[in-house]
């Protein structure tokens, strides 16, 4: 089967290559899926670099999420799944014509959701909705996030709005404000402006910001701590700046801030089956209704893996970059 693999860890645009890999066979409790579309996530690229929390055995097929059609089942799996369109996330090797997934992890996709949206339905959106739950905020509360024009950032903003939670959405480029506006996302502020904090305070008025999501790190962490209200929660979600969080002790001490880390894989693993089903159900409903949009920048054939990676790393994308096996 055609697959995008890497034999070493390194720059994804150079180490990933097309290869013919053996067709996998589903073990007990698993299914084999014919891939329709698979997204390129940032964590997929960090995995190829060898710098993520999970390191695959080499040579490895890239990718961790896809929409596809079940074409074979392992022992103990309901045979009626064959022919069903499903989404699988948190798996390995989806940048291939077929891949293996646990039957228990599959999410059936209603016809109203397109392949393009379904391909990215779980990993980033589920992280966003689980993150929103993690923030423990309710209708009328204020939150703030940086990197708001990323995949999780946009989804978090849309989910928050659908729940009546107010979000301030920080971007690092002035053009990012317009990019968010195209999705109906309000309260966007560019940190490229020297008076951006004053703009944030003008938006929220006297209301306290209860929680902040930091996807950047470095001095950006301190900016969020500075804007948080008393007893606020600062959640470290990512490190786009590639630098440690830099936070002045004064804000932590005098505001009695709480700082926590969020890794979707661990949060999801600790979640009860009922809670996971509830959140996935909400996601599907929000996407089907249009409350949450999952746009696509472009879809590339798997033979164009290098070009697809470069596109995925380009700032200002309209949406996800997808691979077609």
VMD Tcl script that draws the C-alpha trace (Angstrom):
set ca {
  {0.00 0.00 0.00}
  {1.19 3.55 -0.75}
  {2.43 5.21 2.43}
  {4.24 8.36 3.57}
  {7.04 7.10 5.80}
  {10.22 8.27 7.49}
  {13.30 6.13 8.18}
  {14.89 8.70 10.50}
  {13.70 11.54 12.71}
  {14.17 15.01 11.26}
  {12.71 17.80 9.16}
  {9.36 16.40 7.89}
  {9.70 18.16 4.53}
  {12.90 16.22 3.81}
  {12.70 12.91 5.72}
  {9.17 11.92 4.69}
  {8.98 9.90 1.46}
  {6.57 7.73 -0.47}
  {7.01 3.97 0.02}
  {5.17 0.72 -0.61}
  {4.45 -0.83 2.80}
  {2.86 -4.21 3.66}
  {-0.93 -4.27 4.02}
  {-1.71 -4.47 7.75}
  {-4.03 -7.12 9.16}
  {-6.40 -6.26 12.04}
  {-5.75 -8.06 15.31}
  {-8.49 -8.99 17.77}
  {-10.53 -5.95 18.72}
  {-9.24 -3.91 15.78}
  {-10.36 -2.98 12.28}
  {-8.64 -2.06 9.05}
  {-9.75 1.16 7.39}
  {-9.35 2.32 3.80}
  {-8.25 5.92 4.12}
  {-10.27 8.64 2.38}
  {-8.51 11.72 3.81}
  {-6.01 12.27 6.60}
  {-4.97 15.65 8.06}
  {-1.46 16.90 8.81}
  {-1.46 17.98 12.45}
  {1.35 19.84 14.19}
  {1.80 16.91 16.56}
  {2.24 14.61 13.54}
  {5.14 16.77 12.38}
  {6.65 16.91 15.87}
  {6.44 13.11 15.93}
  {8.36 12.92 12.64}
  {10.96 15.24 14.15}
  {11.28 12.89 17.13}
  {10.32 15.67 19.53}
  {6.83 14.61 20.64}
  {5.65 12.61 23.65}
  {5.42 9.49 21.47}
  {8.29 8.07 19.39}
  {7.36 5.43 16.80}
  {9.57 2.52 15.84}
  {11.34 3.29 12.55}
  {10.62 3.08 9.69}
  {7.26 4.62 10.56}
  {4.20 5.71 8.63}
  {3.09 9.21 9.59}
  {-0.37 10.44 10.58}
  {-2.69 9.95 13.53}
  {-6.23 10.71 12.32}
  {-8.34 9.94 9.25}
  {-11.78 9.36 7.85}
  {-12.25 6.16 5.90}
  {-14.26 3.03 5.19}
  {-13.90 -0.09 7.34}
  {-12.83 -2.93 5.04}
  {-11.81 -5.71 7.47}
  {-12.35 -6.58 11.14}
  {-10.35 -8.59 13.64}
  {-11.61 -11.32 15.96}
  {-14.39 -10.26 18.28}
  {-15.41 -7.22 16.22}
  {-18.92 -6.80 14.79}
  {-18.73 -7.64 11.08}
  {-21.47 -5.15 10.23}
  {-18.86 -2.39 10.62}
  {-17.46 -3.33 7.21}
  {-18.48 -0.65 4.71}
  {-19.16 1.99 7.37}
  {-17.63 5.48 7.10}
  {-15.82 6.23 10.35}
  {-13.29 8.57 11.92}
  {-10.36 7.31 13.94}
  {-7.97 9.51 15.92}
  {-5.13 8.89 18.32}
  {-3.94 6.05 16.08}
  {-0.76 5.60 14.04}
  {0.02 5.30 10.34}
  {-2.94 7.07 8.73}
  {-0.85 8.55 5.91}
  {-1.35 5.36 3.95}
  {-3.99 3.65 1.82}
  {-5.01 1.52 4.84}
  {-4.41 1.66 8.57}
  {-5.40 -0.17 11.75}
  {-7.55 1.26 14.54}
  {-9.15 -0.14 17.71}
  {-12.82 -0.86 17.04}
  {-13.77 0.80 20.33}
  {-12.25 4.12 19.21}
  {-14.24 4.50 15.99}
  {-16.69 7.36 15.54}
  {-19.39 6.82 12.89}
  {-19.85 9.89 10.70}
  {-23.34 11.14 9.75}
  {-23.90 11.86 6.06}
  {-24.40 15.58 6.73}
  {-20.68 15.93 7.59}
  {-18.34 16.05 4.59}
  {-15.20 13.93 4.23}
  {-13.11 17.11 4.54}
  {-14.66 17.99 7.91}
  {-14.80 14.38 9.09}
  {-11.06 13.90 8.46}
  {-10.29 16.44 11.18}
  {-13.34 15.89 13.37}
  {-11.74 14.41 16.47}
  {-8.10 15.21 17.29}
  {-8.04 19.01 17.32}
  {-11.77 19.65 17.93}
  {-11.85 17.08 20.74}
  {-8.78 18.72 22.28}
  {-10.61 22.05 22.04}
  {-13.82 20.86 23.66}
  {-11.92 18.91 26.34}
  {-9.83 22.02 26.96}
  {-12.97 24.13 27.34}
  {-14.23 21.64 29.93}
  {-10.81 21.75 31.64}
  {-11.09 25.53 32.02}
  {-14.25 25.03 34.12}
  {-15.99 28.15 32.85}
  {-19.65 28.80 32.21}
  {-22.03 31.10 30.39}
  {-21.01 34.73 30.76}
  {-17.44 34.00 31.87}
  {-14.40 35.43 30.06}
  {-11.41 33.45 28.82}
  {-8.37 34.50 26.78}
  {-6.18 32.51 24.41}
  {-3.17 33.17 22.21}
  {-2.49 31.49 18.85}
  {-6.24 31.87 18.35}
  {-6.00 31.43 14.57}
  {-4.63 27.90 14.93}
  {-6.84 24.83 14.45}
  {-7.54 24.40 18.17}
  {-7.78 28.13 18.75}
  {-10.48 28.69 16.14}
  {-12.46 25.68 17.33}
  {-12.15 26.72 20.98}
  {-13.44 30.20 20.11}
  {-16.42 28.80 18.19}
  {-17.25 26.25 20.90}
  {-16.99 28.90 23.61}
  {-19.37 31.18 21.69}
  {-21.86 28.34 21.23}
  {-21.85 27.82 25.01}
  {-22.19 31.50 25.84}
  {-18.59 31.83 27.08}
  {-16.82 35.05 26.03}
  {-13.34 34.64 24.54}
  {-10.59 37.15 23.80}
  {-8.63 35.76 20.87}
  {-5.01 36.87 20.50}
  {-3.10 36.57 17.22}
  {0.47 37.60 16.41}
  {-0.28 39.27 13.05}
  {-2.73 42.03 12.19}
  {-3.98 39.90 9.30}
  {-4.97 37.25 11.84}
  {-7.81 39.47 13.05}
  {-9.40 39.40 9.60}
  {-8.78 35.66 9.29}
  {-10.80 35.06 12.46}
  {-13.52 37.50 11.37}
  {-14.05 35.34 8.27}
  {-15.26 32.60 10.63}
  {-17.44 34.97 12.63}
  {-14.98 34.95 15.54}
  {-15.09 38.21 17.47}
  {-12.92 39.88 20.15}
  {-9.72 39.23 18.16}
  {-6.68 41.33 19.08}
  {-3.30 41.45 17.35}
  {-0.33 41.50 19.73}
  {1.65 43.24 16.96}
  {0.02 46.47 18.15}
  {1.93 48.18 20.99}
  {-1.30 48.99 22.87}
  {-2.84 45.54 22.49}
  {-3.32 45.00 26.23}
  {-5.33 48.20 26.44}
  {-7.53 46.88 23.64}
  {-8.10 43.66 25.59}
  {-9.07 45.59 28.72}
  {-11.45 47.75 26.67}
  {-13.17 44.59 25.40}
  {-13.67 42.95 28.79}
  {-14.44 46.08 30.78}
  {-14.64 45.36 34.50}
  {-15.15 41.63 34.05}
  {-12.34 39.35 35.27}
  {-10.71 36.89 32.90}
  {-11.17 33.55 34.61}
  {-8.92 31.35 32.47}
  {-6.18 31.66 29.87}
  {-4.82 29.20 27.31}
  {-1.16 29.58 26.37}
  {-0.09 27.91 23.13}
  {3.00 30.06 22.63}
  {5.19 30.07 25.75}
  {8.09 32.44 26.39}
  {7.10 36.00 27.34}
  {3.59 35.39 25.96}
  {2.90 33.33 29.10}
  {3.59 36.37 31.27}
  {1.29 38.54 29.15}
  {-1.58 36.15 29.85}
  {-0.75 36.01 33.56}
  {-0.81 39.81 33.62}
  {-4.32 39.88 32.14}
  {-5.85 37.13 34.28}
  {-8.16 38.02 37.14}
  {-7.92 36.95 40.79}
  {-7.68 33.17 41.24}
  {-7.35 32.80 37.48}
  {-6.23 29.62 35.74}
  {-3.35 29.64 33.23}
  {-3.19 26.51 31.08}
  {-0.09 25.62 29.07}
  {-1.29 23.97 25.86}
  {1.69 24.41 23.53}
  {5.06 26.10 22.98}
  {4.98 27.70 19.54}
  {7.77 30.09 20.59}
  {10.00 27.14 21.41}
  {10.95 28.75 24.73}
  {10.12 28.02 28.39}
  {7.21 29.86 29.99}
  {8.43 33.14 31.50}
  {6.09 34.30 34.27}
  {6.72 36.99 36.85}
  {6.22 35.66 40.38}
  {4.23 38.77 41.36}
  {1.22 37.88 39.23}
  {1.22 34.31 40.52}
  {1.56 35.35 44.17}
  {-0.70 38.38 44.39}
  {-3.44 37.05 42.10}
  {-3.19 33.52 43.53}
  {-2.98 32.09 40.03}
  {-3.09 28.39 39.22}
  {-0.89 27.06 36.41}
  {-1.64 23.69 34.81}
  {-0.50 21.75 31.78}
  {-2.92 20.21 29.27}
  {-2.01 17.26 27.05}
  {-5.06 16.02 25.18}
  {-3.88 12.40 25.04}
  {-3.64 12.11 28.81}
  {-6.87 14.01 29.43}
  {-8.73 11.80 26.95}
  {-7.24 8.61 28.40}
  {-8.43 9.56 31.88}
  {-11.92 10.49 30.68}
  {-14.84 8.16 31.27}
  {-16.50 6.57 28.25}
  {-19.74 8.42 28.98}
  {-17.97 11.78 29.17}
  {-16.12 11.13 25.92}
  {-19.34 10.16 24.16}
  {-21.07 13.28 25.47}
  {-18.34 15.58 24.15}
  {-18.06 13.81 20.79}
  {-21.83 14.01 20.45}
  {-21.71 17.75 21.08}
  {-18.90 18.14 18.55}
  {-20.79 16.28 15.84}
  {-23.91 18.36 16.53}
  {-21.95 21.65 16.45}
  {-20.21 20.75 13.19}
  {-23.43 19.51 11.59}
  {-25.24 22.73 12.55}
  {-22.41 24.98 11.32}
  {-21.68 26.40 14.78}
  {-18.19 24.94 14.42}
  {-16.48 25.13 11.03}
  {-13.56 22.86 10.09}
  {-12.07 24.48 6.96}
  {-9.50 22.99 4.59}
  {-6.55 24.84 3.11}
  {-5.79 22.19 0.49}
  {-5.79 18.45 -0.18}
  {-2.65 16.85 -1.60}
  {-2.05 13.43 -3.10}
  {0.20 11.34 -0.88}
  {2.85 11.48 -3.62}
  {3.12 15.21 -2.85}
  {3.98 14.71 0.82}
  {6.84 17.25 0.86}
  {4.67 19.97 -0.69}
  {1.83 19.13 1.69}
  {4.12 19.49 4.72}
  {5.41 22.84 3.51}
  {1.84 24.03 2.97}
  {0.89 22.88 6.46}
  {3.74 24.93 7.96}
  {2.82 28.11 6.08}
  {1.47 30.90 8.35}
  {-1.99 32.25 7.68}
  {-3.56 29.06 6.34}
  {-7.33 29.07 5.94}
  {-7.61 25.57 7.41}
  {-6.12 22.09 7.60}
  {-3.93 20.51 4.95}
  {-5.17 17.01 4.06}
  {-3.57 14.00 2.39}
  {-5.30 11.71 -0.14}
  {-3.73 8.22 -0.31}
}
mol new
graphics top color blue
foreach p $ca { graphics top sphere $p radius 0.5 }
foreach p [lrange $ca 0 end-1] q [lrange $ca 1 end] { graphics top cylinder $p $q radius 0.2 }
display resetview
